[in-house]
Amino acid sequence: MVAAFIRSPVIYAVFGALGSYYGLAWLYLPDSPRVPWIMGGALVLGTLIALFRALGDSPEWFFLDLKIRYYFRKTCRYVTALAVGFFLGFTVGTISAASELKLGLPQERVRGITGTLLDDPRAFNDGRGMGYLKVSGVSGIGGIRTSARGRVLVFFPAGAIPRLKEFGRAAPVYVEGAFIASKNNGSNGFQTGTPLFRAGSVFLLGTAPPVEQFRTGIRMEVLDKFAGSSWGGLASALILGVKDDLDSAVSELFKAAGCSHVLALSGMHLAIISALIAFFLKKSLGLKPAAWAGSFFILLYVYLVGPQPSLVRAAIMYLLGTAAVLGAFPRQPFPLLGLAFLIQIIIDPSSGNTLSFILSYLALGGILIAGEAVHDLIRGKLPEILAQPLSASLGAFIATAAVCAAAFGVIRPGGIGAGLGIVPLSTLFMILAIAYLGASFFLPPLAGLLDLALCGLYKLLGGTAFLASRIPGVEGGGPAILGGVSLVLVFGLLYTQNHFALLRKKIAPLD
């Protein structure tokens, strides 16, 4: 794993993108001239690539020997990848900054916003809700109207939520109210620094495009099938990512147990969907057609659910994995993760500033590096059914501890062990909920039996989460200290893994 990590140019491109996207954020000023920066970066990048290519193709006498020539060419390749990633990160960073809210009026003078819904409104327990709005115009004190652009997070009044859900994503709306103090809201999974607007009145200006109306109709039909069941809120959260009807007590239990990631659509959920697709398509279509068909259904599923950062990451990884299986490029998990990162920030430059995006990549990176090292060390000492999930949980925890401490002020190591029970139970629950959904359309008597099974499983999940929530979280330490400890642990695990690997190689096989 470490050797593949070091040799992959994709990883160097990721390092370059990380350095410019996050490290140079202070350069992405709202009024800075971005085009000269981008053009200048392109010129520097092109010069570097041309220079390294020319040096790499120089006559052999330019180098001391062939070995130095070989390593110089490899270095040129890695430096070029680093430069490409740096330029890419800077470019998408400036694009993200360019999408910042531009009102044409001071925020304190704005009284109304016209725009379209960027996502499906989310409801709170008290009936109110929130959602992103793509701004096209604003109105201010004295009837002043002006065009605007960017996006804003709107808090809707209770009476507007049912109607907004019915019209769905991409519906044009006009909201009246006022901006409120904008805080760092990344801990809620939203983009950090997003302007906040509290609406007192909401007016629907029209319907969404037909394709969006069709999508909203499917979502509402699925949610209606789950409505009325004690377990319906959890099913809606696990399948569609809609937590509006999820019991707040259950949500808090998952959070206290250190397993709130189970409720956020990600690789686990997509793996279940893809496994079900493969089960039904592989025998009838064959491997390659089933892989392409599965990719198509995965894209439809992401479109139906919505572009949640962690789910988009999982979908990109699935598509890249499918291409690797079909022979497009080597099947190396960590370079695929790096490539997914680059693709996702190109598709949605602003998503890189969301907490779910950061935690998603850190968790999977931790699983692939620290988790694999732990698994290699405990292999044979524990049953594989425990060793694999335990090492994955530990790797994800190590990688995300510092960020969780910064965002939530507490880390919950109990989640490492709690996931051994909650994750498989949630997987079974999701499979049965999907089966219930299909049976409710085509075989109602079976749906009744599945309802009983889901009720029991829901209670079992709640009990497991309750027991796990009794394990106290750990406060204090600070993100910087935890980050340092995490790095020491990762390098220590890798060193120990490599040490024992060398010892195993020295042991002569028995004749």
C-alpha positions in Angstrom: 0.0 0.0 0.0 2.7 2.5 1.0 4.8 1.7 -2.2 1.8 2.2 -4.4 1.0 5.4 -2.5 4.5 6.8 -3.2 4.7 5.7 -6.8 1.3 7.1 -8.0 1.4 10.5 -9.8 -2.3 10.9 -8.8 -1.3 11.2 -5.2 1.2 14.0 -6.0 -1.6 15.8 -7.9 -3.8 15.5 -4.9 -1.2 17.0 -2.6 -0.8 19.9 -5.0 -4.6 20.4 -5.1 -4.9 20.2 -1.4 -2.1 22.8 -0.9 -3.7 25.4 -3.2 -7.4 24.7 -2.6 -7.2 24.9 1.2 -3.7 26.4 1.9 -4.2 29.4 -0.5 -7.9 30.2 0.4 -6.8 33.6 1.6 -6.0 34.6 -2.0 -9.6 33.9 -3.2 -10.8 37.4 -2.4 -14.3 38.3 -3.6 -13.1 41.2 -5.7 -9.7 39.9 -6.9 -9.0 39.6 -10.6 -9.2 35.9 -11.1 -8.6 35.6 -14.8 -5.0 36.9 -14.6 -4.3 34.5 -11.8 -5.6 31.5 -13.7 -3.9 32.5 -16.9 -0.6 33.1 -15.1 -0.9 29.7 -13.4 -1.5 28.1 -16.8 1.6 29.7 -18.2 3.8 28.6 -15.3 2.4 25.1 -15.5 3.0 24.8 -19.2 6.5 26.1 -18.8 7.2 23.5 -16.1 5.9 20.7 -18.1 7.8 21.8 -21.2 11.0 22.2 -19.2 10.8 18.8 -17.5 9.9 17.1 -20.8 12.9 18.7 -22.5 15.3 17.7 -19.7 13.9 14.2 -19.5 14.5 13.7 -23.3 18.0 15.2 -23.3 20.9 13.0 -24.6 22.2 10.4 -22.2 25.6 12.2 -21.8 23.7 14.9 -20.0 23.4 12.5 -17.0 25.9 10.6 -15.0 24.4 7.2 -15.8 21.2 5.5 -16.8 20.0 5.1 -13.2 20.1 8.8 -12.6 18.3 9.4 -15.9 15.6 7.0 -14.8 15.1 8.6 -11.4 15.2 12.1 -13.0 12.4 11.2 -15.4 10.3 9.8 -12.5 11.0 13.0 -10.5 9.9 15.0 -13.5 6.7 13.0 -13.7 5.9 13.6 -10.0 6.7 17.3 -10.1 4.5 17.7 -13.1 1.7 15.9 -11.4 2.2 18.2 -8.3 2.1 21.3 -10.5 -1.0 20.1 -12.3 -2.8 19.4 -9.0 -1.7 22.8 -7.6 -3.1 24.6 -10.6 -6.3 22.6 -10.5 -6.8 23.3 -6.8 -6.2 27.0 -7.4 -8.6 27.1 -10.3 -11.5 25.4 -8.6 -10.8 27.5 -5.5 -11.2 30.7 -7.5 -14.3 29.3 -9.1 -15.7 28.5 -5.7 -14.9 32.0 -4.5 -16.5 33.5 -7.6 -19.8 31.7 -6.7 -20.0 33.7 -3.5 -23.2 35.8 -2.9 -23.3 39.0 -4.9 -26.3 41.1 -3.9 -25.8 44.5 -5.4 -27.2 45.9 -2.1 -25.9 45.9 1.5 -27.3 42.8 3.3 -29.0 44.9 5.9 -31.1 46.6 3.2 -32.3 43.4 1.6 -35.9 42.5 2.3 -36.6 39.9 -0.4 -34.8 37.3 -2.5 -35.8 35.7 -5.8 -34.3 32.4 -6.9 -34.7 28.7 -7.4 -34.5 25.9 -4.8 -31.1 24.1 -5.1 -32.1 21.1 -3.1 -35.1 19.5 -1.4 -36.2 21.6 1.7 -35.4 19.9 5.0 -37.9 20.1 7.9 -37.2 20.5 11.6 -39.2 18.9 14.4 -41.2 22.1 14.9 -42.4 22.3 11.3 -40.0 24.9 10.1 -37.2 24.0 7.6 -34.3 25.2 5.5 -32.8 24.8 2.1 -30.4 26.4 -0.3 -31.6 29.0 -2.8 -29.8 30.0 -6.0 -30.2 33.7 -6.1 -31.2 35.6 -9.2 -32.4 38.9 -7.8 -33.1 40.9 -4.6 -35.4 43.7 -3.4 -34.6 46.2 -0.7 -36.0 49.0 1.4 -37.9 51.5 -0.7 -38.8 49.0 -3.5 -35.3 48.9 -4.9 -34.7 45.8 -7.1 -31.5 44.5 -8.5 -30.0 41.4 -10.0 -27.9 39.1 -7.9 -26.1 35.8 -8.0 -24.7 33.2 -5.6 -26.5 31.0 -3.1 -27.9 31.5 0.4 -29.2 29.2 3.1 -32.8 30.1 3.8 -34.8 29.3 7.0 -38.4 28.8 6.0 -41.5 29.3 8.2 -43.5 26.2 9.2 -46.4 26.8 7.0 -44.3 26.9 3.8 -42.5 23.5 4.1 -45.3 21.2 2.9 -45.8 23.3 -0.2 -42.1 23.7 -0.9 -41.7 19.9 -0.6 -44.5 19.3 -3.1 -43.0 21.7 -5.7 -39.5 20.3 -5.0 -36.0 21.1 -6.2 -35.6 23.8 -9.0 -38.9 25.5 -8.2 -38.7 29.3 -8.5 -39.6 31.1 -5.2 -39.6 34.6 -3.7 -38.9 34.9 0.0 -39.3 38.0 2.2 -37.4 38.5 5.4 -33.9 39.5 6.5 -30.3 38.2 6.6 -29.1 37.0 10.0 -25.6 36.7 11.4 -23.6 34.2 9.4 -21.6 31.8 11.4 -19.3 28.9 10.5 -22.1 26.3 9.9 -19.9 23.6 8.5 -20.6 21.4 11.6 -24.1 20.9 10.2 -22.7 19.6 6.9 -23.4 22.8 5.0 -20.8 24.9 3.3 -18.8 27.0 5.8 -19.5 30.7 5.7 -22.8 30.4 3.7 -25.0 33.6 4.2 -28.2 32.9 6.2 -31.6 34.4 5.5 -34.7 34.0 7.7 -37.8 34.1 5.6 -41.1 35.4 7.1 -43.1 34.8 3.9 -42.6 32.5 1.0 -44.2 32.8 -2.5 -44.0 30.1 -5.1 -43.5 31.7 -8.6 -44.0 28.6 -10.7 -43.3 24.9 -11.1 -40.0 23.1 -11.5 -39.0 21.6 -14.9 -40.8 18.4 -15.9 -37.8 16.1 -15.1 -37.5 17.6 -11.6 -41.3 17.2 -11.1 -40.9 13.6 -12.0 -38.0 13.2 -9.6 -40.0 14.9 -6.8 -43.0 12.7 -7.5 -40.9 9.5 -7.0 -39.4 10.8 -3.8 -42.8 11.7 -2.4 -44.2 8.3 -3.3 -41.4 6.5 -1.6 -41.7 8.7 1.5 -45.5 8.0 1.6 -44.8 4.3 1.6 -42.7 4.7 4.7 -45.0 7.2 6.4 -47.0 5.9 9.4 -44.6 3.2 10.4 -42.5 3.5 13.6 -39.4 2.6 11.6 -40.3 4.8 8.5 -38.2 7.8 9.5 -35.1 5.6 9.8 -35.8 4.0 6.4 -36.2 7.4 4.8 -32.9 8.5 6.3 -31.0 5.4 5.2 -32.4 5.1 1.7 -33.2 8.7 0.6 -31.2 10.7 3.1 -34.4 12.4 4.3 -34.2 12.9 8.1 -37.4 15.0 8.5 -39.4 12.1 10.0 -36.5 10.5 11.9 -37.2 10.4 15.7 -34.9 13.0 17.2 -34.2 10.6 20.2 -33.0 7.9 17.8 -30.8 10.5 16.0 -29.3 11.6 19.3 -28.6 8.0 20.3 -26.7 7.4 17.1 -24.7 10.6 17.6 -24.0 9.7 21.3 -22.9 6.2 20.2 -20.4 7.7 17.7 -22.3 6.2 14.8 -24.0 9.3 13.3 -22.1 8.6 10.0 -24.5 5.6 9.5 -27.3 8.1 9.0 -25.3 10.1 6.4 -25.6 8.5 2.9 -22.1 7.3 1.9 -20.2 4.3 0.7 -21.9 1.8 3.0 -25.4 2.7 1.6 -24.2 2.8 -2.0 -22.5 -0.6 -1.5 -25.8 -2.1 -0.5 -27.6 -0.6 -3.5 -24.9 -1.8 -5.9 -24.8 -5.3 -4.3 -28.6 -5.6 -4.9 -28.2 -4.4 -8.5 -25.4 -6.9 -9.1 -27.4 -9.7 -7.6 -30.3 -9.2 -10.0 -28.3 -8.3 -13.1 -25.0 -10.3 -13.1 -26.5 -13.7 -14.0 -28.8 -12.4 -16.7 -26.5 -9.8 -18.4 -23.0 -11.0 -17.6 -20.2 -9.2 -15.8 -19.5 -6.2 -18.2 -23.1 -5.4 -19.2 -24.1 -5.7 -15.5 -21.3 -3.3 -14.5 -22.4 -0.7 -17.0 -26.1 -1.1 -16.1 -25.1 -0.9 -12.4 -23.3 2.4 -13.1 -26.4 3.7 -14.8 -28.6 2.8 -11.9 -26.2 4.3 -9.4 -26.3 7.6 -11.3 -30.1 7.5 -11.2 -30.0 6.8 -7.5 -27.7 9.8 -6.8 -29.9 12.0 -8.9 -33.0 10.8 -7.0 -31.4 11.3 -3.6 -29.5 14.6 -4.4 -25.8 15.5 -4.6 -24.8 15.0 -1.0 -21.0 15.3 -0.9 -20.3 11.9 0.8 -22.7 10.1 -1.5 -21.2 11.8 -4.6 -17.8 10.6 -3.4 -19.0 7.1 -3.1 -20.7 7.2 -6.5 -17.5 8.5 -8.2 -15.5 5.7 -6.5 -18.0 3.1 -7.7 -17.7 4.4 -11.3 -13.9 4.5 -11.1 -13.9 1.0 -9.6 -16.1 -0.3 -12.3 -13.8 1.2 -15.0 -10.8 -0.4 -13.2 -12.5 -3.8 -13.1 -13.1 -3.5 -16.8 -9.4 -2.8 -17.4 -9.4 1.0 -17.9 -6.6 1.4 -15.3 -5.0 -0.4 -12.4 -7.2 -1.3 -9.4 -5.3 0.6 -6.7 -7.7 1.9 -4.0 -5.8 4.9 -2.8 -5.0 6.4 -6.2 -8.7 5.9 -7.1 -9.7 7.8 -3.9 -7.3 10.6 -5.0 -8.8 10.7 -8.5 -12.3 10.8 -7.0 -11.2 13.8 -5.0 -9.9 15.7 -8.0 -13.1 14.8 -10.1 -15.4 15.9 -7.3 -13.9 19.3 -6.7 -14.0 19.9 -10.5 -17.7 18.9 -10.7 -18.6 21.0 -7.6 -15.8 23.3 -6.5 -17.7 24.6 -3.4 -18.3 21.1 -2.0 -14.8 20.9 -0.7 -15.7 23.3 2.0 -18.4 21.1 3.5 -17.8 19.0 6.6 -19.4 15.9 5.1 -16.9 16.1 2.1 -13.9 16.4 4.4 -14.9 13.7 6.8 -15.9 11.4 3.9 -12.4 11.5 2.3 -10.6 11.5 5.6 -12.5 8.4 6.8 -11.9 6.4 3.7 -8.3 7.5 3.5 -7.9 6.3 7.1 -9.5 3.0 6.3 -7.2 2.5 3.3 -4.0 3.4 5.2 -4.3 3.0 9.0 -7.2 0.5 8.8 -5.3 -1.8 6.4 -2.2 -1.6 8.7 -4.3 -2.6 11.7 -5.9 -5.4 9.7 -2.6 -6.8 8.7 -1.4 -6.8 12.3 -4.4 -8.5 13.8 -5.1 -10.9 11.0 -5.3 -14.4 12.4 -5.6 -13.2 15.9 -9.3 -12.4 15.6 -12.0 -13.9 13.4 -12.1 -12.2 10.1 -15.8 -11.2 10.6 -14.5 -9.0 13.5 -11.0 -8.1 12.3 -12.2 -6.4 9.1 -14.8 -4.0 10.5 -12.8 -3.4 13.6 -9.7 -2.3 11.7 -11.9 -0.2 9.3 -13.6 1.6 12.2 -10.2 2.2 14.0 -8.7 3.6 10.8 -11.6 5.9 10.1 -11.6 7.1 13.8 -7.9 7.9 13.7 -8.2 9.9 10.5 -11.2 12.0 11.5 -10.6 12.6 15.2 -9.1 16.0 14.9 -11.8 17.3 12.5 -14.6 15.9 14.7 -13.0 17.6 17.7 -12.8 20.9 15.9 -16.4 20.6 14.6 -18.2 19.1 17.6 -15.9 19.7 20.5 -15.9 16.0 21.4 -14.7 12.7 20.0 -16.5 9.4 20.7 -14.1 6.4 20.7 -16.9 4.2 21.7 -18.1 4.3 18.1 -15.2 2.0 17.1 -16.8 -0.9 18.9 -20.4 0.3 18.5 -20.1 0.1 14.8 -19.5 -3.6 15.0 -23.2 -4.0 16.0 -24.9 -1.0 14.5 -23.4 -1.1 11.0 -24.5 -4.7 10.2 -27.9 -4.2 11.8 -28.4 -1.0 9.8 -27.3 -2.9 6.6 -29.9 -5.6 7.3 -32.5 -2.9 8.1 -31.9 -1.1 4.8 -32.1 -4.3 2.8 -35.4 -5.2 4.4 -36.7 -1.6 3.9 -35.9 -1.8 0.2 -37.7 -5.2 0.0 -40.7 -3.7 1.9 -40.8 -0.9 -0.6 -40.9 -3.3 -3.6 -43.5 -5.6 -1.9 -45.7 -2.6 -1.1 -46.2 -2.1 -4.8 -46.4 -5.6 -6.0 -47.0 -8.0 -3.1 -48.8 -6.3 -0.1 -49.1 -9.5 2.0 -45.3 -9.8 2.0 -45.1 -6.1 3.0 -47.1 -6.9 6.1 -44.6 -9.6 7.2 -41.6 -7.3 6.4 -43.3 -4.6 8.5 -43.2 -6.8 11.5 -39.5 -7.7 10.9 -38.6 -4.1 10.5 -40.4 -3.1 13.7 -38.4 -5.7 15.7 -35.1 -4.7 13.9 -35.8 -1.0 14.6 -36.2 -1.7 18.3 -33.0 -3.8 18.3 -31.1 -1.0 16.6 -32.4 1.5 19.1 -31.4 -0.7 22.0 -27.9 -1.3 20.6 -27.4 2.5 20.0 -28.7 3.1 23.6 -26.1 0.7 25.1 -23.3 2.2 23.0 -24.3 5.8 23.9 -23.5 5.0 27.5 -19.8 5.1 26.6 -18.8 8.7 27.3 -17.2 10.9 24.7 -13.8 12.5 25.2 -13.6 16.3 25.4 -10.5 18.5 25.3 -7.1 17.9 23.8 -7.7 20.3 20.9 -7.7 19.6 17.2 -4.0 20.4 16.7 -2.9 17.9 19.4 -5.3 15.3 18.2 -4.1 15.8 14.6 -0.5 15.3 15.8 -1.4 12.2 17.7 -3.2 10.8 14.7 -0.2 11.3 12.5 2.1 9.6 15.0 -0.4 6.7 15.2 -0.6 6.3 11.4 3.2 6.4 11.0 3.6 4.1 14.0 1.2 1.6 12.5 2.8 1.7 9.1 6.3 1.2 10.6 5.1 -1.7 12.7 3.3 -3.2 9.7 6.5 -2.9 7.6 8.6 -4.3 10.4 6.6 -7.5 10.8 6.3 -7.9 7.0 10.2 -7.9 6.8 10.3 -10.4 9.7 7.9 -12.7 7.9 10.0 -12.6 4.8 13.1 -13.6 6.7 11.5 -16.7 8.2 12.4 -19.6 6.0 9.5 -21.8 4.9 9.3 -25.2 6.4 10.0 -28.1 4.0 
